[in-house]
Amino acid sequence: MIKNIKYGTLLSLSIYVLIALISILYTNTFDLEIIKMWGFGVTLLLFFGSFPFYQTVYHAGKVSNPTYTVHIPPDEHLHDKVQKEYENTKKRKEGNVQGILISSAAITLLITILLAVI
């Protein structure tokens, strides 16, 4: 969790530095309004990027065309083995991209709000 926040902070700060550099190069001034606008747009993109759209589409497709064949092994130890393998595939990995994108989007949104107050 702390690792995701560190990477998210680094990503959001580098995004704002990049936006500021692009703003200075194109307008030859430090225009805070453009930086706030583009920062909010990047925040929306980061939030959309953090959602697991693949899983949503995959499970929605399974619901629309269900299969009713469920394989249950006759032996209890085989059933436990299949259950453990299934649980291992569902566990989340540490430092996943989704957590980094969510923390980066939240920090970027916070920076955008702070810039709007200025």
N, C-alpha and C positions, 0 to 999 in steps of 0.2 A: 504494500500500500504506500509506504513512504517512498519506495523506488518510483512508483507511478507518479507521485506528486513531484518528485525531483525532475523526472523527465518531462512532465507536463509543464513545469515552470520554465525549464530550459527551452522547450519548444515555443511556449507563448512569448517569452522575452525575445527569442530570435525572430519570431514572426513580426513583432512590433519594431524591432531594429530594421528588418528588411522593408517593412512598410514605410518607415521613416526615411530610409535611404532612397527608396523609389520615389517617394513624394518630393524629396529634395532634388533629385535628378530631373524629374519631369517639370516641376513648377518653379524651381530655383528659389523656393522659400520653404520655410518650415510651417506648412499649413496643418494646423491641428484638427480642423474639421474633416479634411480628407483622411487623416490617420484614424480618427474615430470611426468614420464611415466604413473604411476598409477593415478596420479591426472588428467591427460588429459583423461584417460579412464573413470574415474568416471564422469568427466564433460560430456562426450558423453552420458553416461547412464542417467545422470540427464536430459539432453536435450531431449532424447528419452522418458523418463518417463513423461515429462511435456506435451507432445502432447496428445490430446484427441482421441486416436485410437478407442475407443468404439463409439464415435459419428460419426467418419469417416466411420466405417464399417456399422453402423446402417443406416446412410443416404445414403450410396452407395447401400445398399440392398433395400431401398425404391425406389431408382431411377430405379434399374433394374427390379423391380416388382411393378409398380405404382398401386395405387388404385384411382379410380376416383369418389368415393362417398364422397361427402363433405356434412356434416350435418350443415345446417344453421337454427337456430330456427326461427319460424315465428314471434315471438314477439321481438321488439327491445331491451327491457330490458334483455331478455334472451341472445340475441346476445352479448350485452355489458358484461354480466356476464361471458359468455364463453370466450370472448376476454380478459378480465382481468385475468381470471384463467390461460389462455395460456401465457400471458405476465409475470405473477408471476412465472411460472415454468421456463421461459427462463432467468430470472434475475440471475446474478452471486452473489454468497454469498461472504461475506467479509472474507478474510483469507483462501482462498481455497488452496488446495494442489498444483494445477497447478502453481499458482503465486509463491509459496514458492520454488518449484522445479526450475522454471525459474530463480529466483533471486539467488538461491544457485548455479546453473550451471554457471551463469554469474560471480559470485564472485569467484568460483573455477577456472574458465578459466582465470580470471584476476590474481589470485595467481599463476597459472601455467605459465603465461607469465612473471610475475615478477621473478619467480624462474629460468626461462630460460635465463633471462638477467644476472643473478648472475653468 
